[in-house]
Amino acid sequence: MCMIGVTMITTLILILQLGRVVQTKMVAQKSQLHSETSARIASLSAVNAALLTRLREAEEARGVSTESKLARAVGTIHDLGDALQKAKSEIGQAREQLVDLASEAKADQRALLVLEFMRQRDELREKLEALEQRRMITYLVDQAEPLHPLVTEISSARIVLSLDRSRESPLCVVESDPALAADAIVTHFRTHPQTSSMYLLLVVKPSGIPVLEELMTRLAADPALAEIQVGIDLIPEDHWTTHAFPGRVEQGGATP
């Protein structure tokens, strides 16, 4: 019986000690678990706070970026509007310059056209003068000869008298009657102060042949005119003997 009692006491003591050891370990483990849990909770809280901070910063950054983009977009619209107005103004100015250039080009074309007309006019005038030079009849007179011609251009409308070696102006007598024209030639020759050193050079156009016939009749009929020396030359109707009276004068017309 004693051994059983001792065994039971010993067992109880061991159970009590084991209980203490288990309780101690449980308290230690509970304390350690509490510490670890508190640390985990603190760490998670810190992470959560950091996440919240970063989230707020991200939201704030997103808000600022949107406003900035909106401000830039508004600024761009204003800039584009200003550029559009400037472009419209430049287009208007360019259109005005184009109109001015077109007007100047037309004016230049008109000026060039006028210059071309003037050039053609001068060219035609030169050709006309050259043609007139070819139509003018010129006689070479030997200055050593004692007699010089009284050049008498005869047509149906007028008589033109000129003396090459004198400075007197050519004389034009407008007369369409052949008899009167012949009388005018005789009268002028007989009253000329240089009659003694002249002879009649009759330059006859086709229309002046009746005047020539009348003149020759008078020279043959009047003994006082028998000593007048006469030369005859025939020329086309559109030729002349002096620049003072060029061109053809129609029947009954007047000379300048």
Backbone torsions as a table, in degrees:
resi	resn	phi	psi	omega
1	MET	NA	-38.9	-179.8
2	CYS	-62.0	-39.5	-176.9
3	MET	-68.1	-37.1	179.9
4	ILE	-66.9	-40.5	-179.3
5	GLY	-65.0	-42.0	-179.6
6	VAL	-65.0	-40.3	-178.2
7	THR	-64.0	-41.3	-178.9
8	MET	-67.2	-39.2	179.1
9	ILE	-65.9	-43.8	-179.0
10	THR	-61.0	-42.4	-179.1
11	THR	-64.2	-40.8	178.9
12	LEU	-64.1	-40.7	179.1
13	ILE	-62.0	-43.9	-179.4
14	LEU	-62.6	-40.6	-179.7
15	ILE	-63.6	-40.8	179.8
16	LEU	-64.5	-44.2	179.1
17	GLN	-63.5	-43.2	178.7
18	LEU	-61.5	-36.3	178.6
19	GLY	-64.3	-40.8	179.6
20	ARG	-64.2	-44.6	-178.3
21	VAL	-61.0	-45.1	-179.5
22	VAL	-63.5	-40.7	-179.2
23	GLN	-65.1	-41.5	179.8
24	THR	-61.7	-46.6	-180.0
25	LYS	-63.1	-37.9	-179.5
26	MET	-66.2	-38.7	178.8
27	VAL	-66.0	-42.7	-179.2
28	ALA	-64.9	-44.8	179.5
29	GLN	-63.4	-39.3	178.9
30	LYS	-64.4	-39.9	179.5
31	SER	-67.0	-41.7	179.6
32	GLN	-65.6	-41.7	178.9
33	LEU	-63.6	-39.2	179.0
34	HIS	-64.5	-42.0	179.6
35	SER	-64.3	-44.7	179.8
36	GLU	-64.3	-40.1	-179.9
37	THR	-65.3	-41.5	179.4
38	SER	-63.5	-40.3	179.4
39	ALA	-65.7	-42.2	178.5
40	ARG	-62.9	-41.3	180.0
41	ILE	-64.5	-41.7	178.9
42	ALA	-63.8	-42.0	179.7
43	SER	-64.5	-43.7	178.4
44	LEU	-64.2	-36.7	178.2
45	SER	-64.1	-41.7	179.0
46	ALA	-64.4	-43.2	178.2
47	VAL	-62.5	-42.2	178.9
48	ASN	-62.6	-42.1	179.1
49	ALA	-64.2	-41.4	178.8
50	ALA	-63.4	-41.6	178.7
51	LEU	-63.3	-43.0	178.6
52	LEU	-62.1	-41.7	178.8
53	THR	-61.5	-46.5	-179.8
54	ARG	-65.6	-36.1	178.0
55	LEU	-63.6	-44.1	177.9
56	ARG	-63.2	-42.3	179.2
57	GLU	-62.6	-40.5	178.9
58	ALA	-63.7	-42.6	178.4
59	GLU	-63.8	-43.0	178.5
60	GLU	-64.6	-42.1	179.0
61	ALA	-62.7	-41.0	178.6
62	ARG	-64.8	-37.4	178.2
63	GLY	-66.6	-44.1	179.2
64	VAL	-64.6	-42.5	-179.8
65	SER	-62.2	-41.5	178.7
66	THR	-63.1	-44.9	178.8
67	GLU	-63.9	-40.3	179.1
68	SER	-63.4	-45.0	177.7
69	LYS	-61.3	-40.9	178.8
70	LEU	-63.8	-42.1	178.7
71	ALA	-63.9	-42.1	178.5
72	ARG	-65.0	-39.8	178.9
73	ALA	-62.7	-43.1	178.0
74	VAL	-62.4	-43.5	178.1
75	GLY	-61.7	-40.7	178.5
76	THR	-62.9	-41.5	178.1
77	ILE	-61.2	-44.0	178.3
78	HIS	-62.6	-42.9	179.5
79	ASP	-62.5	-42.5	178.3
80	LEU	-64.0	-38.4	177.2
81	GLY	-62.7	-44.4	177.7
82	ASP	-63.1	-42.5	179.0
83	ALA	-63.3	-38.1	178.6
84	LEU	-64.4	-44.3	178.0
85	GLN	-62.5	-42.4	178.4
86	LYS	-62.9	-41.9	179.1
87	ALA	-63.2	-41.8	177.5
88	LYS	-61.5	-42.4	178.3
89	SER	-62.8	-44.1	179.1
90	GLU	-64.9	-37.5	177.1
91	ILE	-63.4	-42.8	177.2
92	GLY	-61.2	-44.6	178.8
93	GLN	-64.3	-41.6	178.8
94	ALA	-63.3	-38.0	178.5
95	ARG	-64.2	-42.2	177.4
96	GLU	-63.6	-42.3	178.0
97	GLN	-63.2	-38.0	178.7
98	LEU	-64.3	-41.7	177.3
99	VAL	-62.3	-43.4	178.5
100	ASP	-62.6	-44.2	179.1
101	LEU	-63.5	-39.2	177.7
102	ALA	-63.2	-41.9	177.9
103	SER	-63.5	-43.9	178.5
104	GLU	-63.7	-39.5	179.1
105	ALA	-63.0	-42.5	177.7
106	LYS	-63.3	-41.6	178.5
107	ALA	-63.5	-41.6	178.3
108	ASP	-63.6	-40.0	178.5
109	GLN	-63.9	-41.3	177.9
110	ARG	-65.1	-41.1	178.9
111	ALA	-63.6	-43.3	177.8
112	LEU	-63.1	-38.2	178.3
113	LEU	-64.5	-42.4	177.9
114	VAL	-62.9	-44.0	178.4
115	LEU	-61.3	-39.5	178.4
116	GLU	-65.4	-40.8	176.7
117	PHE	-62.6	-41.6	178.5
118	MET	-63.7	-40.6	178.3
119	ARG	-63.3	-44.8	178.1
120	GLN	-63.4	-39.2	178.3
121	ARG	-61.8	-46.1	179.9
122	ASP	-63.6	-38.9	179.1
123	GLU	-65.0	-43.6	178.0
124	LEU	-65.7	-37.0	178.3
125	ARG	-63.9	-41.5	177.7
126	GLU	-63.5	-42.3	177.9
127	LYS	-63.2	-39.9	179.2
128	LEU	-64.9	-42.8	178.4
129	GLU	-63.4	-40.3	177.4
130	ALA	-63.6	-40.1	177.9
131	LEU	-65.1	-41.4	177.9
132	GLU	-64.3	-36.5	177.0
133	GLN	-62.1	-39.1	178.5
134	ARG	-69.9	-26.4	-179.7
135	ARG	-84.8	-11.9	179.4
136	MET	-86.1	130.4	-180.0
137	ILE	-92.2	124.8	-179.8
138	THR	-121.9	137.6	-179.0
139	TYR	-114.1	133.5	176.0
140	LEU	-88.7	125.5	-175.7
141	VAL	-114.5	129.0	176.0
142	ASP	-76.2	114.6	-176.8
143	GLN	-66.7	-17.9	179.1
144	ALA	-78.1	-16.2	179.4
145	GLU	-70.4	142.3	-179.9
146	PRO	-71.9	-28.7	-179.4
147	LEU	-107.3	140.1	178.3
148	HIS	-124.5	148.7	-173.1
149	PRO	-77.8	139.3	163.5
150	LEU	-92.5	98.2	-174.9
151	VAL	-69.8	119.7	-174.9
152	THR	-121.2	100.9	179.2
153	GLU	-82.5	124.6	-173.8
154	ILE	-121.3	127.1	171.7
155	SER	-139.0	178.7	-177.7
156	SER	-72.4	-16.0	-174.1
157	ALA	-107.6	-23.8	-174.8
158	ARG	-159.7	168.3	173.8
159	ILE	-128.9	129.7	178.6
160	VAL	-118.4	122.3	-177.7
161	LEU	-115.9	132.6	179.6
162	SER	-147.6	147.0	179.8
163	LEU	-119.2	116.6	-171.3
164	ASP	-62.0	-41.2	-170.8
165	ARG	-85.0	-6.1	178.1
166	SER	-102.7	164.1	179.0
167	ARG	-96.8	7.1	-179.7
168	GLU	-69.9	147.3	-178.2
169	SER	-72.1	145.8	176.3
170	PRO	-58.7	150.3	-179.3
171	LEU	-111.7	135.4	178.2
172	CYS	-119.8	126.8	177.4
173	VAL	-115.1	115.6	179.4
174	VAL	-87.5	110.4	-178.4
175	GLU	-154.4	123.7	-178.8
176	SER	-97.3	-11.4	179.4
177	ASP	-86.4	120.4	-176.7
178	PRO	-57.6	-41.6	-178.5
179	ALA	-65.4	-44.9	179.2
180	LEU	-66.9	-36.7	177.8
181	ALA	-64.4	-41.4	177.4
182	ALA	-63.4	-43.0	177.1
183	ASP	-60.8	-39.7	-179.7
184	ALA	-63.5	-39.4	179.4
185	ILE	-65.0	-46.3	-179.4
186	VAL	-62.0	-45.3	-178.5
187	THR	-61.4	-45.2	-178.8
188	HIS	-64.4	-42.1	-178.7
189	PHE	-64.8	-43.3	-176.3
190	ARG	-71.7	-28.0	-178.1
191	THR	-94.1	-3.3	-179.0
192	HIS	-71.2	137.0	-177.7
193	PRO	-66.4	-18.2	-178.7
194	GLN	-107.9	29.6	-176.0
195	THR	-58.7	-35.9	-176.0
196	SER	-67.0	-19.7	-179.2
197	SER	-112.8	20.3	-176.9
198	MET	-126.7	159.9	167.2
199	TYR	-137.0	159.4	-178.4
200	LEU	-84.3	120.7	171.1
201	LEU	-106.7	103.3	-176.1
202	LEU	-89.4	110.4	178.7
203	VAL	-100.2	103.8	-166.9
204	VAL	-107.2	129.2	171.2
205	LYS	-89.1	161.8	-179.4
206	PRO	-54.0	-38.4	-178.9
207	SER	-72.8	-14.6	-177.9
208	GLY	-94.2	4.4	-179.6
209	ILE	-60.3	-41.3	176.1
210	PRO	-57.9	-37.4	177.4
211	VAL	-65.5	-41.1	177.7
212	LEU	-60.3	-43.4	178.9
213	GLU	-61.4	-44.4	178.3
214	GLU	-61.6	-42.8	-177.8
215	LEU	-65.4	-44.8	-179.7
216	MET	-64.5	-34.8	176.7
217	THR	-62.2	-43.8	-179.1
218	ARG	-67.6	-41.4	179.3
219	LEU	-64.5	-34.3	179.8
220	ALA	-76.9	-28.8	-174.7
221	ALA	-86.2	-22.3	-174.5
222	ASP	-105.2	113.7	179.5
223	PRO	-60.3	-28.1	-179.2
224	ALA	-68.1	-19.5	-179.2
225	LEU	-102.6	3.0	-175.0
226	ALA	-66.8	-25.4	-177.7
227	GLU	-83.1	-7.6	179.5
228	ILE	-70.2	124.5	176.7
229	GLN	-84.7	139.7	-174.2
230	VAL	-129.2	134.5	170.1
231	GLY	-121.1	146.5	-175.4
232	ILE	-127.6	136.0	174.8
233	ASP	-137.9	138.3	178.2
234	LEU	-104.9	134.1	-179.2
235	ILE	-131.4	159.8	176.6
236	PRO	-64.3	160.0	-176.6
237	GLU	-64.2	-31.7	-175.9
238	ASP	-94.2	17.1	175.6
239	HIS	-106.0	164.7	-179.2
240	TRP	-149.9	173.4	-173.0
241	THR	-113.2	-6.9	-179.9
242	THR	-152.0	145.3	178.1
243	HIS	-69.5	-18.5	-179.3
244	ALA	-64.9	-31.7	-178.8
245	PHE	-136.3	70.1	179.9
246	PRO	-81.9	172.4	172.4
247	GLY	80.2	174.9	-177.9
248	ARG	-100.0	134.2	175.2
249	VAL	-106.4	124.6	-178.1
250	GLU	-68.5	161.5	179.4
251	GLN	-52.2	123.2	178.9
252	GLY	82.2	0.1	-177.6
253	GLY	-80.3	168.5	179.7
254	ALA	-109.8	150.7	177.8
255	THR	-98.0	151.6	-179.7
256	PRO	-70.3	NA	NA
